[in-house]
C-alpha cells in the first residue's frame, strides 16, 4: 500500500469496523485483531509492516472454528483486501 505503516493500520481498523462491521478486539503497533459474527465466528489478524518509501505490506489471516470438508474462502478476507486495494 502507498501508506505509512501507521496510516495503513488506521485504514485496516476503519475497514474492519466502519465498512465490514467487525469488532477490533486487540490492537498494537503493526497488528489488528478482529472478530466477525457470533455463530461460526471468524477472527482476522492484519499484520502491517513498513517496506520503505512510505509504503506498507498488509497480511490478512483468518481463523475459524472447525468445519467439515474444505471450507470456502473467507468473504471477510476478500472484502477487506478489496477495500484496502481500492
N, C-alpha and C positions, 0 to 999 in steps of 0.2 A: 504494500500500500504506500502511496505517496503521502504518508503522515508520520510524524514522530511517534515513538512508542507510547507516549502519554496520550496523544490525540487518538491514536488507534485504539487504545484501551477505552477511552471515553466513547468512541464510536461503537465498539463492541457492547459496552454496557447499554448504550441507548438502543441499539438494535435488539438486544435481548429483552429489555424492559418495555421500551416505547413502541417497538414495531411488532415483536413476536409475542409479547405478553408473558414472558418468563419472569422468574424471580431470581435476582442475584443473591446467592447465599453466602458467598465468600469472595473477597477481592483483596488482592495485594499487588504490589508493583509487578507487572508482567503476567498476571493471571486473573481471570474472571471465571468463577464457577457459578452455574445457574441451574435451576430446575424448571421443568415444564410438566404440567398435568399432575393429577392425583392418582388416577388408576393407570397402571403401566407407565409410571412416571419415568422421565428421562432426565439425565444430568448432562450438561455440556460443560466442557472446560475449554476456554480460549487462552492460549499461550501467546504472548506478544513479545517479539524480540526485535530490537533495532538492528538494521543491516547497513547502516551508514547513509550519509547523504540525506538525512531527514526521512528515510523510508523505514518501513517495518514489515515483518513477516508475522502473519497471524495463523496459528494452527488451531483448528477446531476439532475436538474429540468428543465422542458421545459414549455414555454408559447407560445401559438399560437393563431391566430385570431379565431373568431367564425367559427365553422364547423357544417354542418348538420350531424345528426346521431352520431354514436360512431366513433370518429377519430381513425385512425390507430396509433399504437405506433410510436414514433419519430425515424426515421432512424439515426438522429444525436446523440441522446442519446445512442443508441445501438453502433454506430460506435465509439463514444468517450469512452464509457465504455470498449469496446473490446480493443481499443488502450491502455488505461490505465492499463488494466489487463495483456496485453501482454508484 
